[in-house]
Amino acid sequence: MAQAQALASNPTSSITPEKVRDGIEVEINGRPFRHTGDPDMPLLWYLRDVLRLTGTKYASDHGLGGADLVLVDKKPVSAASVPMHELADKKVTTVEGLAAADGKLHPLQQAFVDEDAIGCGYCTPGWLIASLDLLNRHPQPSDDQIDQLPNLCRCGCQTRVRRAIKRASAAMAGGHA
């Protein structure tokens, strides 16, 4: 007790805070972050290993298959292919950022559930990101436009994915899905 009182009455002056480290400022899912590590670290590993946002999946170092897609300033980008230094002052949206703050699923997420378009689930985050980009560009996409998405599904869910995208299109337009 006496030691605690002594410390409280005579705080040490040898403690000095470190200056804020330089880093890369990036907004992810509406929240600001500063990456102070290797500027060449791929965004995928920052998301998964640092932030523990594990929805975005590894498919290859070159982003083939689409499982690693995120939106950077509303455009789809391979998280495995973009280094952190290219993201300074950018806005990144991952699959975790699609749902509302209260947990309500985005209409696209809900449509994937309703149409059972998930399969094993590995490719689903990339499908959701690519589909959202498609719906933002083409609110009522054709089958051909959907078929041009860069995503691969080895479970064979492409037909259900197509139905889910069309259901989400109707829901986002205010129609009944």
N, C-alpha and C positions, 0 to 999 in steps of 0.2 A: 504494500500500500504506500509506504513512504517513497519507494522508488518511482511509482507511478506519479505521485504528487511532485516529485523532483523533476521528472521529465515534462510534466504539464506546465510547471512554472518556469522552466528553462529549456524551451524548445531548441533543438540543435539547429544551428545556422549553416551546417555543412551540406544540407540537402538542397540541391539546386535542380530544378526540372530541366530535362533535355529540351532543346528546341524542337519544334515540330519538324519531322523529317520531310524532305521533299518527296513528292510522289506523284502518281497519276490519279487525277480526280476523275471519277466516273460515277454515273448514276445507274444503279441496278434495281429494277423493279420499284422505282420511285424513291429509293433511298441513296444518299450520297456515301461513297466509299473512296478511300485513298489507298492505292496500291503502292507500297514502298519497297517491294521486292524487285526481282529481275524484270526489267521492262520488256524483255523478249518472251516472258512466260505467256503461253497461249491462254486466252480467255477461258477456255474449257477447264483448265486446271485451276485457275483462280476461282471459278465458280464452284467446282467440286471439292477442291482440297482446302481452300482458304475460307470461303463463305459457307461451305457445306450445302450448297444448292445442287443436289444430285439428280435433278430431273433431266438436265441436258446430258446426253450420253455420248460416249466415245464410239466412233464408228471407224475412223482411220485418221491418220495425220493430215489428210487432205480433205476431210469433210465429205467423203463419198458416202452416199446412202441417206444423208439428211438427218440422222439421229442427233446430231450436235447443233442443229439450227437454233439461233436466237435472233431477236430483232435488235439491230443497232440503228438508232434513229429511224425506226419503223421499217427497216429493210432487212430481209433475211440474210444472215451471215453465218458461216461455219465457225463455231466457237473454237474448233481445233486449229483453224487456219489463221486466226487473227491474234497478233500479239498485243499485250496490254498497252504498249506505247502508242498503238494506233487508236486507242479508245479515249484518249484525253478529252474531257468535257463532252463525252457522248452519253446517250441514254440507251441502256441495254434493257431489254425485256426478255426474261426467261419464261419457261412454261409455268414456273411458280408464280410469276407476276400476272398471269391471265385472270385468275379468280379475283373477285371483289375483296375488299378489306374484311368484310364480314364473313368471308368464306363461300359466298354464293359463286357457283361455277359460272364461267363465261359460257354464253350460248353454244359455242363450239365445243367446249369440254362436255357440256351436258348432252349435246348431240352425239358425241363419241360414246358416252355411256349408254344413251338410249338405243343406239344402233349396234351396240356390242362390237364396236370397231377398235377394240384394244388388243386382242390377241395376247401375246406374251407381255406386251407393254413396252418393250425396249425401244421401238421406233416411234411410239405414240407422241412423246414430247416434240419430236421433229415434225411429225405430221401436223400437230396442232399449230406450231409456229408457221409452217409453210402454208397451211390452209387459211390461217388468219391473214397472212399477207395476200393470198389469192383473193379472199373475200373483200379485203380492203380495196384491191384494184378492180375486181370484177364481182360486184355484189350478187350476181346470179351467174355463176360460172357454168360453162358447158362441160360435158363429160370429157371432151378433148383437153380443155384447160386443166381440169383436175388430173387427167392422166399425165400431163406434162410436169407435175410436181416432182421434185428430185428425190423423193423418199422411196426407200425400199422396205418392203415388209416380207419377211420370209415365212410368216404364218398364213399368208394368203388372205389378209383382211381388206384388200384393195376395194372390193365391191362394197363392203360395209363402210369403209372410209368414204367412198363416193356418196353413199346415202347420208352419212353423217354430215358431210360438207353441205349437201343440198338441204338437209334439215336445218342446219345452222343458218344457212342463207335465208330461209323462210323466217326463222325466229328473229334474226337480226333485222329483217325488213318489217317486222311487226306481224307477220302472218303466223298461222298455227303450224307447228312442226309435227 
